Amino acid sequence: MDKFRFEIVARCRETEARAGILYTPHGPIPTPAFVPVGSQATVKTLSPRELKELGVVILQANTYHLYLRPGAEVIAEMGGLHHFMAWDGPILTDSGGFQVFSLEHLRSLTDEGVTFRSHIDGSTHLFTPERVIEIQERLGGDIIMPLDVCTPYPSDHAHNAEALRRTHLWAERCRRAQTRKDQALFGIVQGSTFPDLRRESVEFLTALDFPGYAIGGLSVGEPKGVMQEMLELITPLLPGDKPRHLLGVGSPEDLFQCAAVGMDSFDCVLPTRVARNGAFFTRQGRLNIRNSRFARDPGPIEPGCECYTCRNFSRAYLRHLVISEEILGLRLATLHNLHFFLRLVEEIRASIIAGTFPAFKGEFLASYQPVDYETARKNREARLQHLRGEV
């Protein structure tokens, strides 16, 4: 692990927020850091050159998807993931566990591992802890993850206790299976929303002395306040000199709240996924460009934004592209949203170093209107019921 080193350069006096640098074989990562998701060795619609120009430092790729196609062997033959996708910066690969467990009707699990059917062709596969490490070593990412058990929310204590037992068993086996010294294997803290299980998970995993730790099993349907409570419980128990990564969390408001409790990096599909639905992030909240009021709007998505999209195109033109289902519309939306997230995290880091993070956090959250996901979910369910004739 001599190729990896984590250095804390500043701490917030009023919160647990911290700014640091994680050194990896493919370059340093200033933290807090936002990690765009490129599940199939690509951030959808954008090239590696565009990602570099945006200021992306690290990408995440998905073990499950790349295992199914083109296959880890193919990627290894092509020189590893960095060479395969022409990305010379750091890469994080997840274990694929979340994807496998989200396909509940296609998988079964035992202590040996998880057997699943491919969502592509129905073929049967087995992910053991050892196999997942082998695949990630062939892919060649800088930061890799162990196979863990992802539980749904809500689920009861007994179910989560059994899942945690298996997660810890697999963590030990992944630790033993690792052979490459140029990859950092992070332990994944699980335990759903049960404080005793979360404490147990931290205690068990820190005893294995991983070079870094990830938090899993949050942002899976639980209220935001509950997620915050779990993070406030977990982070003080983790080693203070090691990096902490939050899996699958990354709305703008979450970036502030999670940085405030001491998280160092976050990965999320949100900015790229909503871009493909015509949604743009702004300092006031999410803007749906499909709205008819933008049909003759000559202004940019966000005045003062320096991204390529805002410097060159009007809301009227962007709405036209999205309504017409032109690929350029998806690209321009993705460029803007990633620029928004990356600049926001840069500002968070700068404010921690300058000692102004609490003020910046308060200022941003006072004007930003987050999406009410619970209301949106209920509205979605109501529409589906109406379509099915149930109401």
N, C-alpha and C positions, 0 to 999 in steps of 0.2 A: 504493500500500500504506500510505498515511498513516492509514487507518482501522484498521490492524492494528499492534499493538505487544505484545511479549512482555517481561515484567519478572520477573526472578528475585528473590524476597524472602528466601529462606533456603536454605542448603545443609547437608547432613549432613557432619559432619567425618570419619566413619568409612566412609561409603559414597559413591556418586555421586548419591544421592537429592537432589532439589531441589524446592522449593515455589515456585510462580510465579503470575502472572496473565497470561492471554492476552486482550488487549482486541480485540473484534470490533465490527462495526457494530450487532449486536443484543445487545450487552452483554458484560461480562467473564466469563472462565472461570477460576476458581481451579484451579490444578493442584498435584498430580496430580488428574486428573478421570476419572471413569468415564462413558462415553457409551452410553446405552441405544440399542438398534437399533430403528428404526421403518421397516422396509424399504419398506412401501407407504404411507408418510405416516401411520403409526399405530404406536404401541407396543401390541401386541396386548392387548386387553381393557381398556385404560386410556384415560381422556380426558386431554387436555392440562391441564385443571385439576388432576386427580389427580397428574399428573407434577410440576406446579409445587409442589403441597403436599408431595410427597415430597422436594423439593429438587433435582430434575433441572435442570441448567443448560444442557446441550447434548444434542441428539439427532442420530442418524445416519439418513439416508434412502438408498434404493438406486436408482441411476440406471437399471439394467437393468429392474427391476420397474416403475418409474414411467414409463419410456419406452414399455413395452408397454401399460400401462394406468394411468391414463387417457390418457397421452400428455403430453409436455412442453409441447405447444402449448396443451392444455386448462389445464394448471396455470399457464402464463404468462398466459393470458386471465383466469384467476381471481385474478390479482394476485401470482403467485409462490407458492412452497411455504409460506412463513410465513403468508400470508393464507389459503391453501387449507386448511391443517390447523389454523389458529387457534393457532399457536405463535409467540410473539414473541421467543423466545430464539434463541441461535445454533444453526445447523444445519450438519452436515457431510454432504456427499453423496459417496459413493464413485463410482468410475468405472463400476461394473458388470462390470469385467473378471473378477473372481473368479467371479461367477455364470455368465458366458459360458463361461469355461474349465472350469467344473465340469460343463458339459453337453457333454462331449467328443464324444459321438456325434452332436451336433447342430451342430457348428461346424467351420470350417476357417480357417486364418490365413495371411496373406502380409504382406509389409512394408507394404502399403497399409492393412491393418486385419484385423478378424476378421468373417467372414460366419457367421451363425448362424440356426438356425430357432427360432422362438418355442416355448417349452414349452407355451404356451396353445393356439395354433391351427395351429402348423406353418409359419406364414408366414416368409419369408426376409428378413433384415435385415443391414445392414453397419454395424459400428462402426469408424470411423476415429478417429484421435486428435482430428482437428478436429471431427468430429461429436459425440464424447463431451463436448468442451468446450462446444460449442454447446448441447447438451442441458442440461448443468449450469448454464450461464448463464441459460437459460430457467427452470430450476427455482429458481435464486436463492439457493442455500445460501451460507453464509459461508466455509466451507472446502471446497474441491473437490479432486478427485484426477485425475491423468492416467491414460490407458489404459496398462496394463502387461500383461506376460505372466506368468501365474501357473503355476508348474510343480508337478507332484505330487511327493510324497516316497514312496519314493526314486526318483530319476532321475539319470542319469549326468552327468558334467562337461560333455561335449560338448553334450548337449541343453540344459543350463542356460546354457552360454556363448552358444549361439545365441539362446536366449530373452532373455538379458540384452542382447545386441546390439540386438534388436528393441525391448525395453523402453526402452533409451536413445534409439533413433531416435524412438520415439513420444513420449518425454519432451520432446525438443527441439521436435517439431511441436506438442505441446500448449502449450508455453511461448509459441511464436509465435502460436498461434491464439487465446489468451486476449485478450479485449477489455474485459471489465469490471474496473474497478480496485477495486471494493468486495468482491471475492472473493479469498481467499488460495489459490493453487494450491500444494499440497505435492508435492514429489518423492517417489517411492516407491522405496526401496532394495530390490533383489532380489538373487538369487544363491544361493538355497537354503541348503545347509549347507556350501558351499565357501568357505573364508576368502579365497582370492584373488579370487573373483568378488564377494564382498561388499565387499572393499576397492576393487575396480575400480568398483563401482556407486557407492559413497560419493564417490570421487574425481570421477567423471563428473558426478554430480548436483549436488555442491556447487559445481562450476565454473559451473553454470547459475544459481546464486544464487537458489534458491527461498526463499520466506519461511518455510517450515517443511518438515519431512521426516517421512515415514511409513515404517515398516518393514513390508514385506510378505513373504509366503512362509514364515512361521513358524506353528507350531501347526497344521500340516497333516499330522501323523502322525509327525513326528520325536520322539525321546525328549526329555523335558523338559530334561535336562542339555545336550543339543545346542543346543536353543533358547537356553538361558542362555549358552552359549559364544558363539553368534553375536551376541547382544546385547552381551555384554562386549567383543566385538571391534568392533562397529559404533559404539556410542554415543560412545566417546572420539574417533572420527574425524569426527563430525558437529559443525557449528558450535555452540559452547556458548551462544550468545546467541539461538538459534532454537528454537521448539517441536518436540518429537518425539512422534509418534503411533504407537502400536503397533496394527496392524490385526488384528482377530479374535482377540485374546488377552484373557482376563479371568476365569479361575478365581480364587478368593480367594488361594490360595497364589501364583499368578502375579502378582497385583497387588503383593504385597510384593517378590517377586524382581525384577520388572521396574522397579518404582520405585527399587529399590536400585541399579540400573545407570544410572539417569538418564532413564527414560522419563517423559513428562509427561501422556499421556492414553492411554486404552485403550477400544476398542469391542468388544462381545461380545454374542451372543444368549443366552449361557448362562443367566443368571438368569431370563429370561422363557421360554425354551424348556423348561427342566426344570420350571418352574412348571406348565406345561400337562400335565406327566406326573405331577403330584402330589408333586414333590420340593421341599423347603424347605431353605434354607441356615441353618445355625446356627454358633455359635463352635466347636462340636465337630466339625462336618462336615455332610454332606448327610443330611437326614432324609426317608425315603420314607413318606409318610403313609398309603399303601395297606397297610402292614404291619398285621396283625390285632391286634397288641399295643396299638394306639392306639384300638381300637374303643370303649373305655370310659375313655379318658384325659381327665380334666377340665382338665388344665393347658394353657397356651398352647404354641405351637410353641417359643418360647424365653423362659424367665422373664427378666424385666427388659427385654425388647424393647418399644420404645415405638411400634411401627407399629400401624396401625388393626386389622390382623388379630390380632395378639397381645393387644391391649388388650380385645378383644371376643369372641373365639371360642376354643373348646376344640379340642384335637386330635381328639377324638371327632367333633365337628361337622364339622370340615374333612375328616376321612376320609370321613364320610357324603357330603359334597358331591362329593368327587372320585370315590368309588366309584359314585355315582349319576349321574356325568357332568353335574352341574349347572354352568352357566356361572359362577355365583358362586364356586365353588371355585377355578376358574382365575384369576379376578380377585383373590381374596384371597391366593392363592399368589404371584401376580405382584407385588402390593403389598408383601408381606413380603420377597420376594427382592430387589426393587429397593431397598427401604429398607435391607436388610442391606448391599448393595454400596455404596450411596451413603454410609451412615454409616461403613463401613469405610474408604473412600477419604478421607472427611473426617478420620477419626482418623489415617490415615497422614500427611496433610498437616499436621495439628496437631502430630504428633510430630516431623516434620522441623523445623518452626518452633521447637518447644520444645527440640530437641536430644536427643530420646529415641527417635528412630526405631529404632536397632539393638535397644534393649531391647524396644520394642513389637513389632517384627518377631519377635524370638526368643520372646517370651511367647505371641503368637498362634499361631505355627507349632508350638509345643510342645504345644498342646492341640487343634489343628485336624487332623482326619483327612481328607486329600484322597482323592478317588476314584482308584482304580487303573485308569486308562483302558485300559492294555494288557491287564490281566486281563479287564476288562469286554468288550473287543473280542474276545478269544479265546473267552470264554464265549458271546458272541453268535454267532460263527462256528460254534462247536460245536453250538449249538442249531439253527442253520439247516441244517447238514449232517445233523443227526438228522432234522429235518423233511423234508429232501429224500431221506432214505433212504440217504445216502452213508456212514453209519457204523452 
